[in-house]
Amino acid sequence: MAKEEIILRLSMLEQEISKFQEQLQLIEQNILELQNLQLSLQEIQGTKEKQMLANLGKNIFIKTEIQDKNLIVDVGNKIFIKKNIPETIKIIENQLLKLMQAKNQVLEKMQQLQGQAQEIIAEAEKSEAEK
């Protein structure tokens, strides 16, 4: 195998690994957000408080009054359904499970690509030693 071909193949593998690392970061970020949401819902469920601070985004909060603990949940395709906290936590758990599966698939693919890179390097070293 020519040196240029080795460099090209390794470069392509490195780009693929980098792409999967970005996907992994996004998945882990989504997992963290869902876990935080789950904790917040559990806190709301367990509290007797009638007021809370609601995050409007970008760390801007507004004081709100809790009138009931039913939530309006987007279940996909912009379809909103009234759910109680335990039902919503179950939805979050299902989403977390799917994200963990996706994370494992990405990690597995990254390991395969790293294995391919190691094989290419081993072939190159063997070929160089034979010269």
Legacy VTK file of the C-alpha trace (Angstrom):
# vtk DataFile Version 3.0
C-alpha trace
ASCII
DATASET POLYDATA
POINTS 131 float
0.000 0.000 0.000
1.431 3.369 -1.028
2.165 5.949 1.639
-0.244 8.440 0.025
-3.028 5.851 0.023
-2.428 5.121 3.705
-2.569 8.809 4.574
-5.747 9.256 2.531
-7.500 6.265 4.133
-6.492 7.372 7.636
-7.654 10.912 6.914
-11.049 9.650 5.749
-11.415 7.498 8.863
-10.431 10.446 11.051
-13.143 12.587 9.416
-15.755 9.877 10.012
-14.682 9.477 13.631
-14.905 13.241 14.080
-18.447 13.229 12.661
-19.471 10.506 15.110
-17.855 12.423 17.990
-20.064 15.407 17.141
-23.132 13.154 17.078
-22.092 11.686 20.414
-21.811 15.171 21.922
-25.322 16.076 20.751
-26.747 12.831 22.101
-25.050 13.358 25.474
-26.332 16.944 25.603
-29.890 15.736 24.944
-29.523 13.029 27.592
-28.397 15.627 30.148
-31.298 17.955 29.288
-33.839 15.150 29.631
-32.333 13.996 32.933
-32.545 17.560 34.286
-36.150 17.823 33.098
-36.949 14.516 34.778
-35.471 15.763 38.062
-37.429 19.018 37.823
-40.685 17.148 37.258
-39.976 14.881 40.213
-39.369 17.969 42.379
-42.636 19.556 41.233
-44.493 16.312 41.863
-43.175 16.076 45.408
-43.678 19.682 46.449
-46.631 21.375 48.078
-45.438 24.781 46.874
-47.913 26.772 44.823
-45.328 29.034 43.176
-42.225 28.393 41.146
-39.802 30.086 38.787
-40.373 29.061 35.159
-37.453 29.321 32.753
-38.420 31.312 29.673
-35.052 30.553 28.051
-31.522 31.930 28.223
-31.720 31.827 32.048
-34.596 34.299 32.224
-37.205 33.269 34.783
-40.712 34.351 35.687
-42.534 33.636 38.924
-45.579 31.498 38.208
-48.376 29.984 40.208
-49.045 26.256 39.977
-52.793 25.838 39.513
-52.636 22.118 38.797
-49.877 19.638 38.071
-51.141 18.514 34.685
-48.807 19.289 31.817
-49.338 19.940 28.123
-46.898 17.649 26.283
-45.901 17.631 22.616
-46.152 13.954 21.629
-44.915 14.557 18.079
-46.064 16.318 14.918
-47.059 19.320 17.033
-49.782 17.268 18.732
-50.220 18.375 22.337
-51.875 16.206 24.971
-52.608 16.793 28.645
-50.459 14.453 30.770
-49.845 14.152 34.477
-46.295 14.175 35.841
-45.841 10.367 36.102
-47.032 9.932 32.504
-44.640 12.651 31.354
-41.753 11.093 33.268
-42.520 7.801 31.489
-42.282 9.584 28.112
-38.938 11.062 29.169
-37.686 7.641 30.275
-38.579 6.214 26.843
-36.746 9.091 25.144
-33.721 8.515 27.380
-33.734 4.821 26.492
-33.746 5.637 22.768
-30.925 8.143 23.227
-28.853 5.614 25.170
-29.348 3.092 22.367
-28.277 5.691 19.794
-25.254 6.547 21.939
-24.233 2.896 22.090
-24.584 2.569 18.314
-22.392 5.630 17.753
-19.781 4.344 20.207
-19.792 0.959 18.489
-19.311 2.556 15.072
-16.469 4.709 16.415
-14.748 1.612 17.812
-15.072 -0.093 14.433
-13.521 2.898 12.676
-10.695 3.073 15.216
-10.091 -0.643 14.671
-9.886 -0.065 10.923
-7.392 2.749 11.477
-5.257 0.490 13.677
-5.331 -2.216 10.993
-4.173 0.271 8.357
-1.348 1.451 10.607
-0.330 -2.155 11.376
-0.313 -2.998 7.638
1.789 0.069 6.909
4.276 -0.791 9.656
4.507 -4.379 8.449
5.040 -3.262 4.881
7.684 -0.737 6.005
9.501 -3.401 8.058
9.626 -5.747 5.077
11.449 -3.134 2.973
LINES 1 132
131 0 1 2 3 4 5 6 7 8 9 10 11 12 13 14 15 16 17 18 19 20 21 22 23 24 25 26 27 28 29 30 31 32 33 34 35 36 37 38 39 40 41 42 43 44 45 46 47 48 49 50 51 52 53 54 55 56 57 58 59 60 61 62 63 64 65 66 67 68 69 70 71 72 73 74 75 76 77 78 79 80 81 82 83 84 85 86 87 88 89 90 91 92 93 94 95 96 97 98 99 100 101 102 103 104 105 106 107 108 109 110 111 112 113 114 115 116 117 118 119 120 121 122 123 124 125 126 127 128 129 130
